[in-house]
Every structure is written in structure tokens, then in C-alpha cells.
Amino acid sequence: MRKSGGLALVRRIGRRVEALGRRARRSHRVAFVALVLVQLVISIASDVWMTLVPASFLIVPLVVGGVLLRFGELVALTGITTAFGAYVVLSRGMTLPRIGFVLVLVIVGWIMITSAKVRSRLGVAGTRSESMLMELRDTLTAQGEIPPLPPGWRVEVAIQSAGGSTFSGDFVVSTMHDDLLEVALVDVSGKGIDAGTRALLLSGAFGGLLGVVPVEEFLSSANRYLRRQDWDDDFATVVHVVLDLRTGDFDVRTAGHPPAIQFDAWSGRWQTRDADGPLLGLMEAPTFEVNRGVLKLGDALFLYSDGMVETPRQDIGRGTDRLTGFAERLVGQGFLGAAEELVAAAGGPGDDSAIVIIHRTAHA
């Protein structure tokens, strides 16, 4: 059982950020000195061989500095470049085109500085900030990897972000302990990158809660954590399933989330598993109902976000019928690969979409 998943995650992230910071500080100093020397060489060469080395070459190291340097270093490089450029072109006479070239240097430097200022909020400059963010995303999304299951069980997960972004407001966290599989599908308010940044934080926290707090207290604990963030008008919906892999018994609890759907292999019927509960983050001490059921051989349980069933032109009820209609066509293949197919077929392009399929296969 993962007793300290949240703390271990925070430590891993902290060590990675610290290591990136040390490497970045060394590389930034070297890059700054090198770029200043390059600008000096270009300035001298342009002054001596102006037909072979035009002063416009000064723009290239400035753009490179916008990618590699920290905010303060980039400001210094912009000032040095502008001074070098002004000396080279204005020493030949005050003409309108030459003054315009100096203005171009200032404008390019201003654009680079503006971009660097945004990245400097992370405390890491240039491409390091993007790589750190991607590594952080990979570390946190690993919380949603389904643990190895015993024979007779298969779980598929598929997530599609709005607009093709790599960041999604939908995420999955899971854990397994004492033959109990816990899976939570979370939908953060908003869509795409705006919701994805909040989802990065919540996925680590919610993943740390799974398997640590009692199953009946998971949603309450997640609600308390979300309220401590003090986000304006932001909330999250969750569907939380606890499955006994020995018997097939399961509990479903939801917090403002579309209900789970169960496929009964013996009757061929589809049944929604409603469990009322308020949105996370809006109430101080909410209560969450539980819906209990059993997965028999061949049965499947579907968890999905509202992006799979809700569009501006149809309500959730019709969207749910549409989703089950798509899923009905996949019964014959034992739902193998069904998660990806359903997200592609039913997921809305304008909203984040996610689905989890828990299938008790007929062959143990």
C-alpha cells in the first residue's frame, strides 16, 4: 500500500527542481559570457568588414539569449547589444536607416525580455522551464497508471484534451492494496491548459490520498484539500470506485460527476450507477452517497467525464445513451481497445474527455 505517495512525489519533484536549478545557474553564466563575446566579435568584424559582416548579425545572438538566459542576464545582453549596434552603425553617420536599425535591436530585445519575464516566474529560464514543466507533468500523470492486476481483470484508460493540448483538466489516479483497486477519475473546471495547470497540482494530492485515507473518506479529504487552495470559482468533479478484485463487489461515489455505467454481460443491459454528491470545493462538509454493485464475469464498469456525453446541443442523458450505443458495438471484441475508440468517437473536440473501463474478463 502506498502510505506516503504524496510526500514521496513532492520529494521527487523537489530534488528534480533543485538539480535543474544547479545545472541552469552554471550554464547560464557560461552562455551569457559567450554571447557577449560573440557580440563583441560581430561588432568589431562589422566595423572593419561591413560588407562581409553586416551589423544585422547582432540580432542572432540576442534571439539565442532570449532562449537560454535568465531575465536579468537577458536585460544586460540587450543593453550591451544595443550599445554595440549603436556604435557600429551610428559611427558612420546619423542617418534615418541606421537609427532605425538601432530601434529594431531595441524592439527585438524587448520582445525577448517580455518572453523571459513570463518564464522567470518558474525560477528557471529558457528551455529549462519548459523541460521542467514537462517532467513535472510526466511525474504527476504517472499517478494515474493502473497497477498490475490479477488474471481476469483489465482496465483501460484514455484521455483526450481540448484542442489537442498535452495538458488536460481530466486525469486519473489509482492504487491497489489488500486486493482492493481504487480508481478516481477527476474533471477540473475549465478546459485545456487553463484546467491542466490545476490538474497537475490536484493529481499529485489526490493520488497521495488514495490508499491512505479510508475509502469512504476519500472524497471528503479531497474536498478539504481543494478548499484550502482558495481558488476563485474553481471546482472539480470526481467519480471514485473501490473494487474488490476477489469478489467483484464495488462501491461508487461521485462528487458532481456523471454516474458510472455498468454493462451486465448476462442480460446485455446497461445500468447507470447514480451516487449523489456535490461538487468538490464548494461546500465545507458535504456528504457523499454510495452505490454498491457486483461485476460478474464479462461485466464492465465505465467511468467517464462530461466531455464524453455533454455538448451544447444535447444534455447528459442523451449523451449517455449515445456513449452506450458506441460501447454496445464493442461488446463482441471484449472491450479490448475500447477506451481509445470511445474517446475518439464520442469525445467532444471542444472539451477535455476521459474514460476508464474496468472489465472482468471471462477468462481468469
N, C-alpha and C positions, 0 to 999 in steps of 0.2 A: 504494500500500500504506500502511496506517495504521501508522506506525512508533512513534508516541508517543500512541496513543489513550488509554491510562490516565492519562498525565501531563496531556494536554490536558483530559481530563474533570475531573481534580482541580482544575486551574486555573480552569475554568469554574465549578465548584461553589464554590471559594474566593472568586472575585470576586462571585458572586451573594450568598453569605452575608454578605460584607463590606458590600456595598451595602445589603442588607436591614437589617443592624445599624445603619448610619449613619442610615438613614431612621427606624428604630424608635426610636433614642435621642431624636431630635428630637421625634417625635410623642408619645412617652411623657411627656416633660416638659410639653408643652402640654396633653395630656389630663389629667394629674394636677392642674395648676393650675386648669384649667377645672372639673373635678369638685369640687374643694374649694370653689371659688366658688359652684357650684350648690348644694352642701350648705349653705353659709352662708346663701344667699338663701332656701332652703327653711326653714331653721331660724328665721330672722327672720320670714318670712311666716307660718309656723305659729304662732309665739309671738303675733303680732299678730292674725292672722285664722285662728284654729284651726279654725273651722267650714268655711272655704273651702279651706284648705291643711292637710290632716291631716299629722301627723308621719310617717305611714307612707310618704309620698313620699320620705323619705330612703333607702329601700331601693332605689329605682330607680337612682340614680347609683352606688350601691355594686355592684349587679349589672353595670352597664355597665363600671365599673372592673375587675371581675373578668375581663372580656374584653379590655380594652385595655391594662391597666397591667402593669408588671413586678412581681416578687414583693415587693420592698421598698416600692415605691410603694403597692401594694395594702394592705400591712400598715399603712402610715401613714394611708391613706384610711379603713381600717376603724376605727382608733383615733379619728380625727377625727370620723367619722360617729357612733360610739358616744357620744363626748363631747357632740356637738351634740344627739343624740337624748335623752340623759340630761338635759341642761339643759332642753330644751323640755318634756318630759313630767313630770319629777320636780319642776320648779319650781312645778308646780300641786298638789303634794302627793304623799306617798309612799303610793300605793295599789297593790294587787296587779296590776291590769291594766296600769298604767304601768310597773311593774317588769318585767312580762312582756314588754312591748314592747321594752325595752332588751335583754332576753335574746334576743329574736328578732333584733335587729340584730347582736348578737354571734354568733349561730348562723349567720346568712346570711354575715357576714364570714368566719367560719371555713371555711364551705364554699367560698367564692370563693378564699380563701388556699390551701386544700388543692389546688384545681384548678390554681392558678397555680404552685404549687411543683412540680408534675409537669411543666408546660410549661417552667419555668425551667431545667430540665436541658438543654434545647436552647440556652439562652442567648438565646432570642427569646421575647417574651411575646405573649400574646393570640392573635389570628387570624394574626399574622405567623408563629408557629411552625407552624400547620397549612399555611399557604400555602407556606412554605419547604419543608416535607416533601413537599408535592405537586409542587412544582417540581423538587425533587431526584429524586423518583420518575420524573417525565416525562423528565428528563435522562438518567437511567440506563437506563430502558426503551428509550430511543432507540437504545441499543447493539444491540437486537435487530431493528431494522429491516433487512429484507433489501435489499441494494444492487441497483441496476438490473441486470437480467440480459439477455444477448443473446437474439435471437429463437430460439424453440424451447425455452425453459425457463420454468417458472413455479414459484414457491414460495409456499405459503400457510402462515400461522401462526395458531393460535387458542389462547388461554389462558383458563381459567375457574378463578377462585379459590374456595376452600371457603367456603360460607356467603354468597356474593355480595360478599365484601370486595373493595376495589380493590387490595389488596396480595396477592400470590401468592408461594408458595415455589417455583413453577416459572417459569423465564424462558429466553429465547433470546438468544444473541449470535451475530453473523455478520460476515463480512468477505469481500471478494473481492480477489484480487491475482494477476497473471500468469495470468488465465483459470482460476484455482482459486477455487472457492467453499468457504468454511469455515463450517459451522454447528454450534453446540453447544447442545443442549437440556439444561438443568440442573434438577435437582429437589433443593431443600434440605430437610433433615429438618424435620419438623413440617408445619404447615398454616396457611393464613390469615395473619393479621397477625404472629403469632409467627415464622413462617418468612419472611414478607415483609421484615421488617427486616434479616435476614441476607442475603436475596436481593438487596436494594438494594446492599449492600456488594460482594457477590461478582460481580454483573453488571458493575459498572464494572471490577473487577480482571480478570475472565475476558475481557471484551471487549477490554481492553488487551493481553492476551496473544495473542489471535488475530491472525495475520498478522505477528507479531513473532518469536515463538519458532518453531523448525521444527515442522512439523505432528506429527511423531512424538513431540515433547517437550511438547505442549500439556497433556496430562493429568498428566504428572509435575510440570510447573511449577505447574499449578492445585493439585495435591495439596500441594506445598510451601507455597504461599500459604495454603491453608486450615489447615494445621497450625500456622502462625505465629500464627493468631488465638487459639489456646488456648481454644477454646470447649468447654465441658463436654458430652461425649457428643453432639456435633453433627457431622453429616457431610453429604455431598452425593453424588448420583449424576449421571452425565453420559453422554450419548451424543454423540460427536464425529464428524462426517462431513466428509471432504475430497473434493470433486468436481471433476474436470477437465471444464470446460464444452465443450472442443473434442472430446473423445473419448467422454465419458460414463463414464470409469473413476472409481471411487470407493473410498475406504478408510473403514471404520467401526471405531471404537474405543469401548469402553464402560467405565465405571467403576461397577460395581454397578447398572447401569441395564438396563431391559428391552431386548431386542435390537431392532434395526431390522427392518422388514418390507419386502420388495421385491415389487412386482407386476410380473409378466412379461406384457407385452401380447400376445406371440406365442403363448404357451401358455395364458394365462389363469390361471396358477398363482401362489400366494403363497408366498414363501420367507422364513424368518427369517434374519437375518444376525447370528449369535452371535459375540461377541468378548469373551472373559472378561477381567475386570479387577476389582480390589477397589474398595470404596467410597472416595471421596476423604476424606482427613482421619484415617484410622485407622492407616495404615502409613507407615513412614518412607521407604522406597524401593520402591514397588510397580512391577510390570511390567504392561504392557497389551498384549494380543494385538490383531492387526489382521485384519479380514475384508475381502477385496477382491472387487469385482464390477464390473459394467458396466450402465449404464442405456441401453437401446436406445430407439428411437422408440416412444413410447406407454408406456414403463415409468414406474414411480413408486416412490419410496422414502419410507417412513413412519417418522418418529421420534415417540415418544410417551412420556409419563410414566406411572408406575404407577397414577395416578388414573384412567387410561383403561381399565385392564384388570384391576385388582385391587380386590376388595371383600371384606368379612368372610365372604361366603358362597361365594366362588369363588376358585380360585387363578389365577395369572397365565396359565397355559396355556389354561384355558377362557376367560379374559378376552380373550386374544389372538385366539382363534377367534371370539369374539363381535365383536371390533373388525373383523376381516377380513370377517365376514359383513355388517356395516353398510357397510364400504367397497366390497364387491362390488356393492352396489346403485347405487353412484355411478360405476361404470366407464363407463356409457353417456353420462354428461354430461362425460366427460373430467376428472373430479375437480374441476371448477370449483365453487368454494364448498364443497368437501368438508370443509375443516378446521373451519369453523364448524358444519356439520351433524354431524360426528362428535363434536365436543366436547359438543354439545347432546344427542346420542343416547346416547353411550357414557360420557361423563364422569360420575364419581361425585359427588353433591352434597356428600358429607362429606369430600372430599379435593380438593386442587388438581389440575387436569387441564390437559394441554397436548399439542398435536400439531403437527408440521411435516410438510408434504407437498411433496416435490420431484418435479416431474413434467416428463419430457421429452416435450413435446407433439409430435404427429405432423406439425405444420405449422411449419416453421422460417421 
